[in-house]
Amino acid sequence: MARARLTGVLLVGGASTRFGAPKALARVGDETLAERAWRILGEACDERVAVGKRRDGLELPFELVDDGTDTRAALAGIVAGLRAASDSEVALVLPVDMPLVTPSVLRQLGDACADAAVTQAGPLPAAFAHSALPALERRLDQGRLTLREALRELDTRRVEVDGALLVNVNTPDDLRRLG
C-alpha cells in the first residue's frame, strides 16, 4: 500500500510568554528552533508549510503562512495548515518548541492517522487528516480552542514513542537542559 502524501505543518505562532523572547529564533546548537523543526519536517514530509502570525515580524528562512486570526492557539495554526495542505491527505503538525521530535516519530503519526493521531503525551506533535478539518474549523469559529477536547471529537489514534523525544521548550532553562 502506498504511503499517504504528507505535508509538514510547522507551528510558529505561540506567544512565547514563559520563554521571554520568540522561541522560534532561540538556538539549539547551530540552528534556531525554527530551522531545526523545518529541517525535521522536510525529512519526514513531501512538502512543508510554516504557519503563524506575520505581524510578529519574525525573520525566518522560509515563508510564513498567516493563520488569519487574532487567536493565539494551536488550533488556529492547525486549521490554517490543513487548509494550506489541500493536496495532501495528512498533515503532520510540529510546534517549533519540540526540538527532539524525529522524522520517524512524525512518520509513525502519519501512518497511524485516522482523523488524527497523537503520541501518548499529546496533543502535539500530531497528524491530522483532511477529514478532521470541518470539526476543527467549527471549534475555531466557536472559540472552543482546546486541542485535547477537539481530539475527543475525532477518530484519534494514539502512538507510543520514546517520551524523551517529546521534550517541550517553554523556558530558557528548558533550552539549556538540552545541552
GROMACS elastic network, one bead per residue, 0.5 to 0.9 nm:
[ bonds ]
;  ai    aj funct       b0    kb
    2     5     6  0.89414   500
    3     6     6  0.84892   500
    3   110     6  0.88889   500
    3   111     6  0.75888   500
    4    88     6  0.75401   500
    4    89     6  0.60317   500
    4    90     6  0.68236   500
    4   110     6  0.78546   500
    4   111     6  0.78752   500
    5    45     6  0.77099   500
    5    46     6  0.64508   500
    5    47     6  0.87015   500
    5    87     6  0.79724   500
    5    88     6  0.50045   500
    5    89     6  0.56522   500
    5    90     6  0.65446   500
    5    91     6  0.86398   500
    6    44     6  0.79588   500
    6    45     6  0.50425   500
    6    46     6  0.54304   500
    6    47     6  0.68572   500
    6    48     6  0.85912   500
    6    85     6  0.85370   500
    6    87     6  0.89459   500
    6    88     6  0.55697   500
    6    89     6  0.65092   500
    6    90     6  0.51712   500
    6    91     6  0.57123   500
    6    92     6  0.68442   500
    6   107     6  0.87190   500
    6   110     6  0.73967   500
    7    41     6  0.82946   500
    7    44     6  0.87419   500
    7    45     6  0.54825   500
    7    46     6  0.58933   500
    7    48     6  0.53579   500
    7    49     6  0.73231   500
    7    81     6  0.87051   500
    7    82     6  0.86028   500
    7    85     6  0.60377   500
    7    87     6  0.84369   500
    7    88     6  0.59869   500
    7    89     6  0.80900   500
    7    90     6  0.64239   500
    7    92     6  0.61131   500
    7    93     6  0.85280   500
    8    38     6  0.83883   500
    8    41     6  0.53221   500
    8    42     6  0.72892   500
    8    44     6  0.76174   500
    8    45     6  0.56331   500
    8    46     6  0.77071   500
    8    47     6  0.61909   500
    8    49     6  0.61630   500
    8    50     6  0.81647   500
    8    81     6  0.84667   500
    8    85     6  0.84180   500
    8    90     6  0.86777   500
    8    91     6  0.56847   500
    8    93     6  0.60602   500
    8    94     6  0.74853   500
    8   106     6  0.89203   500
    9    38     6  0.88361   500
    9    41     6  0.76733   500
    9    47     6  0.88837   500
    9    48     6  0.59437   500
    9    49     6  0.50796   500
    9    50     6  0.57139   500
    9    51     6  0.69580   500
    9    77     6  0.84181   500
    9    78     6  0.75140   500
    9    81     6  0.56978   500
    9    82     6  0.79966   500
    9    85     6  0.82898   500
    9    91     6  0.63662   500
    9    92     6  0.58293   500
    9    94     6  0.62061   500
    9    95     6  0.82840   500
   10    34     6  0.81819   500
   10    37     6  0.70529   500
   10    38     6  0.68340   500
   10    41     6  0.77037   500
   10    48     6  0.75745   500
   10    49     6  0.62688   500
   10    51     6  0.60358   500
   10    52     6  0.84984   500
   10    77     6  0.85189   500
   10    78     6  0.89822   500
   10    81     6  0.81504   500
   10    92     6  0.84189   500
   10    93     6  0.60492   500
   10    94     6  0.51291   500
   10    95     6  0.57502   500
   10    96     6  0.64070   500
   11    14     6  0.77087   500
   11    49     6  0.89023   500
   11    50     6  0.61745   500
   11    51     6  0.52725   500
   11    52     6  0.62289   500
   11    74     6  0.72477   500
   11    77     6  0.61298   500
   11    78     6  0.76804   500
   11    81     6  0.84811   500
   11    93     6  0.71468   500
   11    94     6  0.61519   500
   11    96     6  0.58033   500
   11    97     6  0.88344   500
   12    22     6  0.89673   500
   12    23     6  0.82729   500
   12    24     6  0.63810   500
   12    34     6  0.74903   500
   12    50     6  0.69405   500
   12    51     6  0.60303   500
   12    52     6  0.50142   500
   12    53     6  0.78687   500
   12    64     6  0.86638   500
   12    77     6  0.83144   500
   12    95     6  0.65296   500
   12    96     6  0.55671   500
   12    97     6  0.84389   500
   13    16     6  0.87112   500
   13    24     6  0.88747   500
   13    51     6  0.67917   500
   13    53     6  0.56418   500
   13    54     6  0.88582   500
   13    56     6  0.82882   500
   13    66     6  0.89480   500
   13    67     6  0.84243   500
   13    72     6  0.68761   500
   13    73     6  0.79083   500
   13    74     6  0.78182   500
   13    77     6  0.72604   500
   13    95     6  0.87858   500
   13    96     6  0.87092   500
   14    17     6  0.83500   500
   14    22     6  0.81530   500
   14    23     6  0.82044   500
   14    24     6  0.89721   500
   14    52     6  0.77441   500
   14    53     6  0.88109   500
   14    72     6  0.62826   500
   14    73     6  0.72372   500
   14    74     6  0.77596   500
   14    95     6  0.87584   500
   14    96     6  0.87304   500
   15    18     6  0.85276   500
   15    19     6  0.88709   500
   15    21     6  0.86435   500
   15    22     6  0.74091   500
   15    23     6  0.87107   500
   15    72     6  0.69339   500
   16    19     6  0.51193   500
   16    20     6  0.61040   500
   16    21     6  0.61165   500
   16    22     6  0.56431   500
   16    23     6  0.60639   500
   16    24     6  0.89199   500
   16   170     6  0.74609   500
   16   171     6  0.85784   500
   17    20     6  0.53434   500
   17    21     6  0.73523   500
   17    22     6  0.85268   500
   17   170     6  0.86048   500
   17   171     6  0.88997   500
   18    21     6  0.84190   500
   18   170     6  0.60632   500
   18   171     6  0.57005   500
   18   172     6  0.85550   500
   19    22     6  0.73705   500
   19    23     6  0.67364   500
   19   169     6  0.82192   500
   19   170     6  0.56052   500
   19   172     6  0.58576   500
   19   173     6  0.89017   500
   20    23     6  0.82976   500
   20   171     6  0.77248   500
   20   172     6  0.81434   500
   21    24     6  0.87636   500
   21    25     6  0.81825   500
   21    26     6  0.80364   500
   22    25     6  0.58136   500
   22    26     6  0.70173   500
   22    58     6  0.79855   500
   23    26     6  0.51474   500
   23    27     6  0.85832   500
   23    32     6  0.85046   500
   23    33     6  0.68573   500
   23    34     6  0.80487   500
   23    96     6  0.73583   500
   23    97     6  0.67036   500
   23   169     6  0.81151   500
   23   170     6  0.81493   500
   23   171     6  0.88271   500
   24    27     6  0.83560   500
   24    32     6  0.64934   500
   24    33     6  0.51061   500
   24    35     6  0.80935   500
   24    58     6  0.81552   500
   24    60     6  0.83540   500
   24    96     6  0.59755   500
   24    97     6  0.72676   500
   25    31     6  0.88024   500
   25    32     6  0.51889   500
   25    33     6  0.61711   500
   25    34     6  0.64537   500
   25    35     6  0.84724   500
   25    58     6  0.79209   500
   25    59     6  0.81829   500
   25    60     6  0.80009   500
   26    31     6  0.83140   500
   26    32     6  0.52294   500
   26    33     6  0.57969   500
   26    34     6  0.81180   500
   26   172     6  0.87929   500
   26   175     6  0.83598   500
   27    30     6  0.67296   500
   27    31     6  0.54901   500
   27    33     6  0.59124   500
   27    34     6  0.87968   500
   27   175     6  0.83769   500
   28    31     6  0.55156   500
   28    32     6  0.58776   500
   28    33     6  0.63736   500
   28    36     6  0.80832   500
   28    99     6  0.81440   500
   28   175     6  0.74491   500
   28   176     6  0.86962   500
   28   178     6  0.78429   500
   28   179     6  0.80046   500
   29    32     6  0.78795   500
   29   179     6  0.82499   500
   31    34     6  0.78458   500
   31    35     6  0.57573   500
   31    36     6  0.58857   500
   32    35     6  0.51115   500
   32    36     6  0.61669   500
   32    37     6  0.85989   500
   33    36     6  0.51511   500
   33    37     6  0.61401   500
   33    38     6  0.84959   500
   33    96     6  0.59737   500
   33    97     6  0.65616   500
   33    98     6  0.81214   500
   33    99     6  0.64468   500
   34    37     6  0.52625   500
   34    38     6  0.60221   500
   34    39     6  0.85591   500
   34    60     6  0.74961   500
   34    61     6  0.86477   500
   34    96     6  0.55964   500
   34    97     6  0.81518   500
   34    99     6  0.88584   500
   35    38     6  0.50847   500
   35    39     6  0.61283   500
   35    40     6  0.86637   500
   35    60     6  0.80281   500
   35    61     6  0.74413   500
   35    62     6  0.88017   500
   35    96     6  0.88510   500
   36    39     6  0.51528   500
   36    40     6  0.62472   500
   36    41     6  0.86801   500
   36    96     6  0.83406   500
   36    99     6  0.67635   500
   37    40     6  0.50772   500
   37    41     6  0.61446   500
   37    42     6  0.85145   500
   37    94     6  0.72463   500
   37    95     6  0.78037   500
   37    96     6  0.59304   500
   37    97     6  0.82470   500
   37    98     6  0.77125   500
   37    99     6  0.63883   500
   37   100     6  0.88914   500
   37   101     6  0.83676   500
   38    41     6  0.52077   500
   38    42     6  0.61649   500
   38    43     6  0.88029   500
   38    48     6  0.76740   500
   38    49     6  0.86967   500
   38    50     6  0.80177   500
   38    62     6  0.86284   500
   38    96     6  0.84277   500
   39    43     6  0.63717   500
   39    44     6  0.88666   500
   40    43     6  0.51762   500
   40    44     6  0.64762   500
   40    45     6  0.86829   500
   40    99     6  0.88425   500
   40   101     6  0.78957   500
   40   102     6  0.64807   500
   40   103     6  0.56410   500
   40   106     6  0.88819   500
   41    44     6  0.51299   500
   41    45     6  0.57757   500
   41    46     6  0.88483   500
   41    47     6  0.82268   500
   41    48     6  0.67071   500
   41    92     6  0.80082   500
   41    93     6  0.87750   500
   41    94     6  0.78054   500
   41   102     6  0.86270   500
   41   103     6  0.66483   500
   41   106     6  0.79781   500
   42    45     6  0.54169   500
   42    46     6  0.72229   500
   42    47     6  0.68628   500
   42    48     6  0.65631   500
   42   103     6  0.83768   500
   43    46     6  0.83945   500
   43   102     6  0.89369   500
   43   103     6  0.59772   500
   44    47     6  0.89239   500
   44    92     6  0.87375   500
   44   102     6  0.83931   500
   44   104     6  0.71510   500
   44   105     6  0.89338   500
   44   106     6  0.65881   500
   44   107     6  0.61611   500
   45    48     6  0.68708   500
   45    91     6  0.87870   500
   45    92     6  0.78927   500
   45   103     6  0.83664   500
   45   106     6  0.86596   500
   45   107     6  0.80497   500
   46    88     6  0.86078   500
   47    85     6  0.84868   500
   47    88     6  0.86860   500
   48    85     6  0.83617   500
   49    62     6  0.87603   500
   49    63     6  0.78504   500
   49    64     6  0.73445   500
   49    65     6  0.71634   500
   49    81     6  0.68618   500
   49    84     6  0.74122   500
   49    85     6  0.77407   500
   50    62     6  0.76831   500
   50    63     6  0.68690   500
   50    64     6  0.51006   500
   50    65     6  0.59782   500
   50    66     6  0.86189   500
   50    77     6  0.88989   500
   50    81     6  0.76159   500
   51    54     6  0.88436   500
   51    63     6  0.88099   500
   51    64     6  0.55538   500
   51    66     6  0.58421   500
   51    67     6  0.60498   500
   51    77     6  0.57407   500
   51    78     6  0.81309   500
   51    80     6  0.69713   500
   51    81     6  0.63624   500
   52    55     6  0.89255   500
   52    56     6  0.83064   500
   52    64     6  0.64661   500
   52    65     6  0.63409   500
   52    66     6  0.52517   500
   52    67     6  0.56353   500
   52    68     6  0.86676   500
   52    76     6  0.88027   500
   52    77     6  0.64347   500
   52    80     6  0.88833   500
   53    56     6  0.56091   500
   53    57     6  0.79057   500
   53    58     6  0.87279   500
   53    64     6  0.77972   500
   53    65     6  0.76696   500
   53    66     6  0.50456   500
   53    67     6  0.62774   500
   53    68     6  0.76655   500
   53    69     6  0.82354   500
   53    70     6  0.85275   500
   53    72     6  0.89929   500
   54    57     6  0.56973   500
   54    58     6  0.74041   500
   54    64     6  0.67688   500
   54    65     6  0.74443   500
   54    66     6  0.55644   500
   54    67     6  0.85166   500
   55    58     6  0.82159   500
   55    66     6  0.85279   500
   57    60     6  0.89153   500
   59    62     6  0.86860   500
   60    63     6  0.72381   500
   60    64     6  0.78840   500
   65    68     6  0.86120   500
   65    80     6  0.78983   500
   65    81     6  0.81775   500
   65    84     6  0.82480   500
   66    69     6  0.80987   500
   66    77     6  0.84650   500
   66    80     6  0.77545   500
   67    70     6  0.85493   500
   67    71     6  0.88557   500
   67    76     6  0.62677   500
   67    77     6  0.56252   500
   67    78     6  0.86117   500
   67    79     6  0.79043   500
   67    80     6  0.51613   500
   67    81     6  0.78748   500
   68    71     6  0.87474   500
   68    76     6  0.81967   500
   68    77     6  0.89627   500
   68    80     6  0.76767   500
   69    72     6  0.80883   500
   69    76     6  0.70057   500
   70    76     6  0.89894   500
   71    74     6  0.89020   500
   71    75     6  0.88857   500
   71    76     6  0.66867   500
   71   140     6  0.89693   500
   71   143     6  0.88096   500
   71   145     6  0.89198   500
   72    75     6  0.85583   500
   72    76     6  0.72814   500
   72    77     6  0.86260   500
   73    76     6  0.56057   500
   73    77     6  0.70944   500
   73   145     6  0.65739   500
   73   146     6  0.81375   500
   73   147     6  0.86606   500
   74    77     6  0.52287   500
   74    78     6  0.61597   500
   74    79     6  0.86759   500
   74    95     6  0.83205   500
   74   145     6  0.79278   500
   74   146     6  0.85101   500
   74   147     6  0.73109   500
   75    78     6  0.50363   500
   75    79     6  0.61392   500
   75    80     6  0.85849   500
   75   136     6  0.72039   500
   75   137     6  0.86088   500
   75   139     6  0.85026   500
   75   140     6  0.67942   500
   75   145     6  0.60265   500
   75   146     6  0.74661   500
   75   147     6  0.62410   500
   75   150     6  0.87975   500
   76    79     6  0.53190   500
   76    80     6  0.62725   500
   76    81     6  0.85461   500
   76   136     6  0.87491   500
   76   137     6  0.84839   500
   76   140     6  0.66548   500
   76   145     6  0.80360   500
   77    80     6  0.50884   500
   77    81     6  0.59097   500
   77    82     6  0.85154   500
   78    82     6  0.60382   500
   78    83     6  0.84921   500
   78    91     6  0.86675   500
   78    93     6  0.71085   500
   78   128     6  0.84718   500
   78   133     6  0.88826   500
   78   136     6  0.82798   500
   79    82     6  0.52011   500
   79    83     6  0.61996   500
   79    84     6  0.86424   500
   79   133     6  0.66466   500
   79   136     6  0.65209   500
   79   137     6  0.63461   500
   79   140     6  0.81221   500
   80    83     6  0.51247   500
   80    84     6  0.61819   500
   80    85     6  0.86049   500
   81    84     6  0.50465   500
   81    85     6  0.60643   500
   81    86     6  0.88766   500
   81    91     6  0.75279   500
   81    93     6  0.81985   500
   82    86     6  0.65589   500
   82    88     6  0.87044   500
   82    90     6  0.82189   500
   82    91     6  0.63593   500
   82   128     6  0.77863   500
   82   129     6  0.81209   500
   82   130     6  0.67094   500
   82   132     6  0.89614   500
   82   133     6  0.68964   500
   83    86     6  0.56303   500
   83   130     6  0.84934   500
   83   133     6  0.79976   500
   84    87     6  0.82753   500
   85    88     6  0.55454   500
   85    89     6  0.81156   500
   85    90     6  0.80862   500
   85    91     6  0.68523   500
   85   130     6  0.87183   500
   86    89     6  0.76341   500
   86   130     6  0.78186   500
   88    91     6  0.70172   500
   88   129     6  0.85759   500
   88   130     6  0.81473   500
   89   128     6  0.85714   500
   89   129     6  0.58160   500
   89   130     6  0.61336   500
   89   131     6  0.88134   500
   90   110     6  0.66189   500
   90   113     6  0.76718   500
   90   115     6  0.88803   500
   90   116     6  0.87572   500
   90   127     6  0.65518   500
   90   128     6  0.55695   500
   90   130     6  0.64690   500
   91   110     6  0.76406   500
   91   126     6  0.82990   500
   91   127     6  0.55459   500
   91   128     6  0.52442   500
   91   129     6  0.63368   500
   91   130     6  0.79220   500
   92   106     6  0.64369   500
   92   107     6  0.80871   500
   92   109     6  0.74522   500
   92   110     6  0.65403   500
   92   125     6  0.75080   500
   92   126     6  0.59205   500
   92   128     6  0.65693   500
   92   129     6  0.89261   500
   93   106     6  0.82865   500
   93   124     6  0.72063   500
   93   125     6  0.56023   500
   93   126     6  0.52417   500
   93   127     6  0.59297   500
   93   128     6  0.76545   500
   94    97     6  0.83216   500
   94    98     6  0.72584   500
   94   101     6  0.83050   500
   94   106     6  0.83368   500
   94   124     6  0.67621   500
   94   126     6  0.69888   500
   94   127     6  0.89224   500
   95    98     6  0.60518   500
   95    99     6  0.87357   500
   95   124     6  0.71836   500
   95   125     6  0.67666   500
   95   168     6  0.89590   500
   96    99     6  0.71384   500
   96   169     6  0.88646   500
   97   167     6  0.83100   500
   97   168     6  0.56427   500
   97   169     6  0.50826   500
   97   170     6  0.72398   500
   98   101     6  0.61243   500
   98   124     6  0.88708   500
   98   125     6  0.80870   500
   98   165     6  0.80963   500
   98   166     6  0.64014   500
   98   167     6  0.58250   500
   98   169     6  0.63405   500
   99   102     6  0.83441   500
   99   165     6  0.80888   500
   99   166     6  0.81682   500
   99   167     6  0.73206   500
   99   168     6  0.75638   500
   99   169     6  0.78525   500
  100   164     6  0.78184   500
  100   166     6  0.64180   500
  100   167     6  0.65412   500
  100   168     6  0.85701   500
  100   178     6  0.89840   500
  101   104     6  0.82609   500
  101   105     6  0.64621   500
  101   106     6  0.75139   500
  101   125     6  0.80975   500
  101   164     6  0.88721   500
  101   165     6  0.50649   500
  101   166     6  0.59985   500
  101   167     6  0.79882   500
  102   105     6  0.52734   500
  102   106     6  0.65615   500
  102   107     6  0.87756   500
  102   165     6  0.73247   500
  103   106     6  0.50972   500
  103   107     6  0.61479   500
  103   108     6  0.86134   500
  104   107     6  0.50847   500
  104   108     6  0.61511   500
  104   109     6  0.86843   500
  105   108     6  0.51015   500
  105   109     6  0.63879   500
  105   110     6  0.87647   500
  105   119     6  0.87081   500
  105   125     6  0.88680   500
  105   159     6  0.88219   500
  105   161     6  0.69523   500
  105   162     6  0.88221   500
  105   165     6  0.85388   500
  106   109     6  0.51267   500
  106   110     6  0.63020   500
  106   111     6  0.87177   500
  106   125     6  0.75955   500
  106   126     6  0.76236   500
  106   127     6  0.77011   500
  107   111     6  0.60878   500
  107   112     6  0.85675   500
  107   127     6  0.89564   500
  108   111     6  0.51053   500
  108   112     6  0.61900   500
  108   113     6  0.85838   500
  108   117     6  0.89640   500
  108   159     6  0.73177   500
  108   161     6  0.88467   500
  109   112     6  0.51725   500
  109   113     6  0.60177   500
  109   116     6  0.83394   500
  109   117     6  0.55125   500
  109   118     6  0.64911   500
  109   119     6  0.75523   500
  109   125     6  0.83979   500
  109   126     6  0.64207   500
  109   127     6  0.55667   500
  109   128     6  0.89182   500
  109   157     6  0.84798   500
  109   158     6  0.82377   500
  109   159     6  0.66326   500
  110   113     6  0.52322   500
  110   114     6  0.88582   500
  110   116     6  0.85558   500
  110   117     6  0.72584   500
  110   126     6  0.81833   500
  110   127     6  0.55355   500
  110   128     6  0.79283   500
  110   129     6  0.87150   500
  111   114     6  0.87770   500
  111   117     6  0.87290   500
  111   127     6  0.88453   500
  112   116     6  0.80915   500
  112   117     6  0.61099   500
  112   118     6  0.87904   500
  112   127     6  0.83154   500
  112   156     6  0.89417   500
  112   157     6  0.63712   500
  112   158     6  0.77708   500
  112   159     6  0.72582   500
  113   118     6  0.83503   500
  113   126     6  0.87448   500
  113   127     6  0.60327   500
  113   128     6  0.66484   500
  113   129     6  0.68109   500
  113   155     6  0.85797   500
  113   156     6  0.71361   500
  113   157     6  0.62992   500
  113   158     6  0.87647   500
  114   117     6  0.67771   500
  114   127     6  0.87456   500
  114   128     6  0.77662   500
  114   129     6  0.67530   500
  114   131     6  0.85269   500
  114   132     6  0.89508   500
  114   154     6  0.84265   500
  114   155     6  0.58312   500
  114   156     6  0.61640   500
  114   157     6  0.65921   500
  115   127     6  0.81567   500
  115   128     6  0.57731   500
  115   130     6  0.73797   500
  115   131     6  0.57692   500
  115   132     6  0.52138   500
  115   133     6  0.88620   500
  115   151     6  0.88008   500
  115   154     6  0.58161   500
  115   155     6  0.50621   500
  115   156     6  0.58826   500
  115   157     6  0.81661   500
  116   126     6  0.69871   500
  116   127     6  0.52739   500
  116   129     6  0.60855   500
  116   131     6  0.88327   500
  116   132     6  0.70842   500
  116   151     6  0.72535   500
  116   154     6  0.67751   500
  116   155     6  0.63130   500
  116   157     6  0.63102   500
  116   158     6  0.87509   500
  117   122     6  0.88878   500
  117   123     6  0.88007   500
  117   125     6  0.87782   500
  117   126     6  0.55333   500
  117   127     6  0.50155   500
  117   128     6  0.66809   500
  117   129     6  0.89463   500
  117   151     6  0.87258   500
  117   155     6  0.83497   500
  117   156     6  0.51391   500
  117   158     6  0.56422   500
  117   159     6  0.70065   500
  118   121     6  0.76747   500
  118   122     6  0.52902   500
  118   123     6  0.59083   500
  118   124     6  0.64923   500
  118   125     6  0.64694   500
  118   127     6  0.66567   500
  118   151     6  0.89090   500
  118   156     6  0.72365   500
  118   157     6  0.64240   500
  118   158     6  0.51068   500
  118   159     6  0.60425   500
  118   160     6  0.86708   500
  119   122     6  0.50767   500
  119   123     6  0.72290   500
  119   124     6  0.73669   500
  119   125     6  0.71382   500
  119   126     6  0.71583   500
  119   157     6  0.84545   500
  119   158     6  0.54424   500
  119   160     6  0.56667   500
  119   161     6  0.65548   500
  119   163     6  0.88166   500
  119   166     6  0.86991   500
  120   123     6  0.83714   500
  120   158     6  0.61641   500
  120   159     6  0.61901   500
  120   160     6  0.55128   500
  120   161     6  0.72940   500
  120   163     6  0.81290   500
  121   124     6  0.76568   500
  121   125     6  0.89029   500
  121   160     6  0.86570   500
  121   163     6  0.75091   500
  121   166     6  0.74722   500
  122   125     6  0.67718   500
  122   126     6  0.74137   500
  122   148     6  0.77843   500
  122   158     6  0.84483   500
  123   126     6  0.65531   500
  123   147     6  0.66191   500
  123   148     6  0.59357   500
  123   151     6  0.78977   500
  124   127     6  0.86081   500
  124   147     6  0.89108   500
  124   166     6  0.87118   500
  125   166     6  0.81769   500
  128   131     6  0.79512   500
  128   132     6  0.63903   500
  128   133     6  0.81662   500
  128   156     6  0.88545   500
  129   132     6  0.56822   500
  129   133     6  0.75655   500
  130   133     6  0.53615   500
  130   134     6  0.82969   500
  131   134     6  0.70803   500
  131   135     6  0.83914   500
  131   154     6  0.89956   500
  132   135     6  0.57687   500
  132   136     6  0.62845   500
  132   137     6  0.87072   500
  132   154     6  0.67374   500
  132   155     6  0.85895   500
  133   136     6  0.50837   500
  133   137     6  0.59126   500
  133   138     6  0.84699   500
  134   137     6  0.51399   500
  134   138     6  0.61217   500
  134   139     6  0.86803   500
  135   138     6  0.51334   500
  135   139     6  0.62795   500
  135   140     6  0.86717   500
  135   150     6  0.76656   500
  135   153     6  0.76919   500
  135   154     6  0.79052   500
  136   139     6  0.51666   500
  136   140     6  0.61694   500
  136   141     6  0.86076   500
  136   145     6  0.88856   500
  136   147     6  0.88507   500
  136   150     6  0.68070   500
  136   151     6  0.89818   500
  137   140     6  0.50678   500
  137   141     6  0.60898   500
  137   142     6  0.85661   500
  138   141     6  0.51154   500
  138   142     6  0.61714   500
  138   143     6  0.86334   500
  138   144     6  0.84625   500
  139   142     6  0.50467   500
  139   143     6  0.61097   500
  139   145     6  0.64556   500
  139   146     6  0.86955   500
  139   150     6  0.73534   500
  140   143     6  0.50688   500
  140   144     6  0.58669   500
  140   145     6  0.59684   500
  141   144     6  0.76601   500
  142   145     6  0.82518   500
  143   146     6  0.89820   500
  144   147     6  0.86014   500
  144   149     6  0.85429   500
  144   150     6  0.82641   500
  145   148     6  0.89754   500
  145   149     6  0.82721   500
  145   150     6  0.78392   500
  146   149     6  0.55003   500
  146   150     6  0.64415   500
  146   151     6  0.89058   500
  147   151     6  0.61822   500
  147   152     6  0.87948   500
  148   151     6  0.51957   500
  148   152     6  0.66538   500
  149   152     6  0.52232   500
  149   153     6  0.70067   500
  150   153     6  0.53963   500
  150   154     6  0.69228   500
  151   154     6  0.52064   500
  151   155     6  0.76172   500
  151   156     6  0.62455   500
  152   155     6  0.75855   500
  152   156     6  0.72269   500
  153   156     6  0.82985   500
  160   163     6  0.82826   500
  161   164     6  0.86221   500
  161   165     6  0.77845   500
  161   166     6  0.85205   500
  162   165     6  0.57921   500
  162   166     6  0.75656   500
  163   166     6  0.53619   500
  163   167     6  0.76136   500
  164   167     6  0.61755   500
  167   174     6  0.85923   500
  167   178     6  0.89429   500
  168   174     6  0.77058   500
  168   175     6  0.89204   500
  169   172     6  0.76587   500
  169   173     6  0.84041   500
  169   174     6  0.52269   500
  169   175     6  0.58323   500
  169   178     6  0.89830   500
  170   173     6  0.82711   500
  170   174     6  0.63196   500
  170   175     6  0.78855   500
  171   174     6  0.51703   500
  171   175     6  0.66538   500
  171   176     6  0.88839   500
  172   175     6  0.50788   500
  172   176     6  0.62884   500
  172   177     6  0.87594   500
  173   177     6  0.62056   500
  173   178     6  0.88695   500
  174   177     6  0.52528   500
  174   178     6  0.68201   500
  175   178     6  0.54167   500
  175   179     6  0.74433   500
  176   179     6  0.55113   500
